[in-house]
Amino acid sequence: MIITRRAALMGLAGSALAPRTSFAQRKIVRLVVPAAAGGAIDVIGRLYAQRIAPALDESWVVENKAGASNTLGAADVARSAPDGATYLTNADIHIMAKHVMRNVSYDPLTDFTPISRFATSPMVLIGSSKTPQTMPALIADMKARPTEYSFANSALGSMGHLATESFKRRTGTSAELVNYRGTAPAITDVVAAQVQLMVAPLGSALPFISDGKVRAFAIMGAQRSKLLPNVPTAGELGLADFDFTLWYGLWGPKGLPAATVQRVNATVQAASKDREIVDKLTALGAEAVTEDAASFARFIEAETLRANRVVEEAGIKAGG
């Protein structure tokens, strides 16, 4: 889905930072979203694009290029010139490409220029209404009846995938992994008890938790969520140092000039401090991040090392 020039212009109208030149004169910049429209990556990417574009006196056009565990859109950006006309917004799944897909044409670390994270979001272990009511009872039942349990997985290499495999290893349980094309259909099947469990993004699972359609066992992060204050963390339930938190970020192609990186990063940091952005992210179950590009690069390196350990321990193999 591509925003038309007219729609993009209307979306920017009324901004506190009004464009200084006409639309036709402003630089057109592509923001590639390697996932379907309407998902968290798309929504958060668009939210920031609407603030970055007028601040830079540019016109940012969002392009959804979904498929192959987010690698199709990422490959497009990797092939692009480092001229500030093309960027990628993606989630943590970006660093997992070579672990879950065969014949990936790029290196997630060396073929991109990190600019900044946009936001983070906790994940929550949910179960159908037919599962036991507490995590200790759930683990005991999974051990007693291992063939009766399965985990829904929104995408190979996703944070939910890593958290699921780590949960099974840490608790000594086993359950079939059922792969889906996206979070929405996966949660739908948990609600219908077609699969029993899922490590889901909090923002996506929250409506179903609130309506009592699924159970929330644990926040899979270091802290409880303000949106679910009564749900304990995995650490509180005995899984020490169990932290699987979604994150969303912005990259340019390899070789993006340092001045361009600094300029775009500054606009992202400013947007992350804006009350409207913060409130909209909160409604999505997310929290804004402010960091410089070097900090983002160090974060990616640390996350990659951790993901590599999980992949090795769980025996995850490339399948696409």
C-alpha positions in Angstrom: 0.0 0.0 0.0 1.4 3.4 -1.1 0.3 6.7 0.3 -0.7 9.0 -2.6 1.0 12.3 -2.9 -2.3 14.1 -2.2 -2.9 11.9 0.9 0.7 12.5 2.1 0.3 16.3 1.7 -3.0 16.3 3.6 -1.5 14.2 6.4 1.2 16.8 6.8 -1.1 19.8 6.7 -1.7 21.4 10.0 1.7 20.3 11.4 3.3 22.7 13.8 6.3 22.5 11.5 4.8 23.5 8.2 6.7 22.7 5.0 8.8 25.6 3.8 8.5 24.6 0.2 5.8 23.2 -2.1 5.2 19.5 -2.3 6.6 19.4 -5.8 9.8 21.0 -4.7 10.4 18.8 -1.7 12.6 15.7 -1.8 10.6 12.5 -2.1 11.8 9.8 0.4 10.6 6.2 0.5 10.1 4.6 3.9 9.9 0.9 3.2 7.8 -1.2 5.6 8.6 -4.9 5.0 5.3 -6.0 6.6 1.6 -5.7 5.8 -0.3 -2.5 6.3 -2.1 -2.2 9.7 0.5 -4.1 11.7 2.6 -2.6 14.5 5.7 -2.0 12.2 3.5 -0.2 9.7 1.5 1.8 12.3 4.6 2.9 14.2 6.6 3.6 11.0 3.8 5.9 9.7 3.4 7.6 13.0 7.1 8.7 12.9 7.1 9.4 9.2 4.4 12.0 9.7 6.7 13.9 12.1 10.0 13.3 10.4 9.0 14.5 6.9 8.0 18.1 7.8 10.9 18.5 10.2 13.3 17.6 7.4 11.3 19.6 4.8 10.8 16.3 2.8 7.9 14.2 1.6 8.1 10.7 3.0 6.1 8.1 1.1 5.4 4.8 2.9 5.7 1.6 0.9 4.5 -1.7 2.2 6.6 -4.5 0.7 5.7 -7.6 2.8 6.9 -11.2 2.5 9.5 -13.8 3.3 9.8 -12.9 7.0 10.2 -9.2 6.2 13.2 -9.9 3.9 11.7 -8.7 0.7 11.4 -5.1 1.8 14.7 -5.1 3.6 16.4 -6.4 0.4 15.0 -3.5 -1.5 16.5 -1.0 0.9 19.9 -2.9 1.0 20.1 -2.4 -2.8 19.2 1.3 -2.7 21.7 4.1 -3.0 22.8 5.7 0.3 21.5 9.1 -0.8 18.9 9.7 1.9 16.0 8.8 -0.4 15.3 5.4 1.0 14.9 4.1 4.5 13.7 0.9 6.2 11.6 0.6 9.3 11.5 -2.9 10.8 11.3 -4.7 14.1 13.7 -7.1 15.9 13.0 -9.7 13.3 15.4 -7.8 11.0 18.5 -9.2 12.7 17.2 -12.8 12.4 16.9 -13.0 8.6 19.8 -15.4 7.9 18.8 -17.7 10.8 15.3 -18.4 9.4 15.5 -17.8 5.6 17.7 -19.4 3.0 19.5 -17.4 0.4 19.1 -14.0 2.0 20.7 -11.5 -0.4 22.0 -9.1 2.3 23.6 -9.1 5.7 21.3 -7.5 8.3 24.3 -6.0 10.2 26.7 -4.9 7.5 24.4 -3.9 4.7 22.5 -1.2 6.6 23.1 1.9 8.5 21.4 2.0 12.0 19.7 5.3 12.7 17.5 4.9 15.8 15.0 2.7 17.6 11.5 4.2 17.5 9.9 2.2 20.4 9.9 -0.9 22.5 6.9 -3.1 23.5 6.6 -5.9 26.0 5.4 -9.4 25.1 2.9 -11.4 27.0 2.4 -15.2 27.3 -1.3 -15.8 26.6 -3.4 -19.0 26.5 -6.8 -20.0 25.4 -9.6 -19.9 28.0 -9.3 -23.7 28.3 -5.8 -23.6 29.7 -4.9 -23.6 33.4 -5.3 -20.3 35.2 -1.7 -19.8 36.5 1.7 -20.3 34.9 2.9 -22.9 37.5 -0.3 -24.9 36.8 0.2 -24.5 33.1 3.8 -25.7 33.2 2.8 -28.7 35.3 0.0 -29.6 32.8 2.3 -29.1 29.8 4.7 -31.7 31.3 1.9 -34.1 32.1 0.2 -33.8 28.7 2.8 -32.6 26.2 1.0 -33.6 23.1 -2.0 -31.5 24.1 -0.2 -28.2 23.7 0.9 -26.0 20.8 2.3 -22.5 20.4 1.1 -20.1 17.8 4.0 -18.2 16.1 3.4 -15.0 14.1 6.6 -15.3 12.0 9.9 -17.3 11.9 12.6 -15.4 13.7 10.3 -13.0 15.5 10.8 -12.1 19.1 7.8 -14.3 19.9 9.6 -17.2 18.2 12.7 -16.7 20.3 10.7 -16.3 23.5 8.7 -19.4 22.8 11.8 -21.6 22.3 13.5 -20.1 25.3 10.4 -20.7 27.5 10.2 -24.3 26.5 13.9 -24.9 27.2 13.8 -23.0 30.5 10.7 -24.8 31.8 11.6 -28.3 30.5 8.4 -28.4 28.4 7.7 -29.3 24.8 4.9 -28.1 22.5 4.5 -28.0 18.7 5.2 -24.7 17.0 2.4 -23.6 14.6 3.6 -20.9 12.2 1.2 -18.1 10.9 1.5 -15.2 8.6 1.1 -12.5 11.1 0.0 -11.8 14.6 -3.7 -11.3 14.0 -4.5 -14.8 12.6 -2.3 -16.4 15.3 -4.2 -14.7 18.1 -7.5 -15.6 16.5 -6.7 -19.3 16.7 -5.6 -18.9 20.4 -9.0 -17.3 21.1 -10.7 -20.2 19.3 -8.5 -22.7 21.2 -7.2 -24.1 17.9 -3.8 -23.6 19.5 -3.3 -23.3 23.2 -0.5 -20.7 23.7 1.3 -17.8 22.2 3.9 -15.2 23.2 2.2 -12.2 21.7 2.8 -8.4 21.5 1.0 -6.8 24.4 -0.7 -4.2 22.2 -2.2 -6.9 20.0 -3.2 -9.2 22.8 -4.6 -6.6 25.2 -8.2 -6.3 23.8 -8.6 -10.1 24.0 -7.2 -10.2 27.5 -9.5 -7.4 28.6 -12.5 -9.2 27.2 -11.6 -12.4 28.9 -11.1 -14.3 25.7 -7.6 -15.3 26.5 -5.6 -15.7 29.7 -2.5 -13.6 30.4 0.1 -15.7 32.3 3.2 -13.5 32.3 4.9 -10.4 30.9 8.0 -11.6 29.1 10.1 -8.7 30.1 12.0 -7.2 33.1 9.1 -5.1 34.4 5.3 -5.3 34.7 3.2 -3.4 32.2 1.2 -0.4 33.3 -1.5 -1.7 31.1 -1.6 -5.0 32.9 -0.4 -4.2 36.4 -1.7 -7.4 37.9 0.1 -9.7 35.5 3.5 -10.8 36.9 6.7 -10.9 34.9 8.3 -14.2 34.0 11.1 -13.4 36.4 8.6 -13.1 39.3 7.4 -16.6 38.4 10.9 -18.1 38.5 12.4 -17.5 35.1 15.3 -15.2 36.0 16.7 -12.8 33.4 13.9 -13.7 31.0 13.5 -10.6 28.9 12.0 -10.7 25.4 10.9 -7.2 24.4 9.9 -6.1 21.0 11.6 -3.2 19.4 11.1 -1.1 16.3 13.8 0.9 14.5 14.9 2.9 11.5 17.8 2.0 9.1 19.3 3.5 5.9 21.3 1.6 3.3 25.0 0.9 3.9 27.2 3.9 3.5 24.6 6.5 4.5 26.6 9.7 5.2 27.2 10.5 8.9 25.6 14.0 8.5 22.4 12.4 7.2 22.3 9.9 10.0 22.7 12.6 12.6 20.1 14.8 11.0 17.5 12.1 10.8 18.3 10.7 14.2 17.8 14.2 15.7 14.3 14.3 14.3 13.4 10.9 15.6 14.6 11.8 19.1 12.5 15.0 19.0 9.5 13.0 17.9 10.0 10.4 20.6 9.7 13.3 23.2 6.4 14.6 21.7 3.4 14.1 23.9 1.1 13.1 21.1 3.6 10.4 19.9 4.1 9.1 23.4 0.3 8.9 24.0 -0.3 7.1 20.7 2.5 4.6 21.4 1.1 4.0 24.9 -2.3 3.1 23.3 -0.4 0.5 21.2 1.3 -0.9 24.3 4.6 0.6 23.3 7.1 3.1 24.7 9.1 5.7 22.8 12.9 5.4 22.7 15.4 8.2 22.6 19.0 7.3 21.6 21.7 8.3 19.2 22.8 6.2 16.3 25.9 4.8 18.0 23.8 3.6 20.9 21.4 1.9 18.5 24.3 0.2 16.7 25.6 -1.1 20.1 22.2 -2.3 21.0 21.8 -4.3 17.7 25.2 -5.9 18.3 24.2 -7.1 21.8 20.7 -8.3 20.6 22.4 -10.2 17.7 24.7 -12.1 20.1 21.7 -13.0 22.3 19.6 -14.1 19.4 22.5 -16.2 18.1 22.6 -18.0 21.5 18.9 -18.7 21.5 19.0 -20.0 17.9 21.9 -22.4 18.7 20.3 -23.6 21.9 16.9 -24.1 20.3 18.2 -25.6 17.1 16.3 -23.1 14.9 17.1 -23.8 11.2 16.6 -21.7 8.1 13.3 -22.8 6.5 12.4 -20.2 3.9 
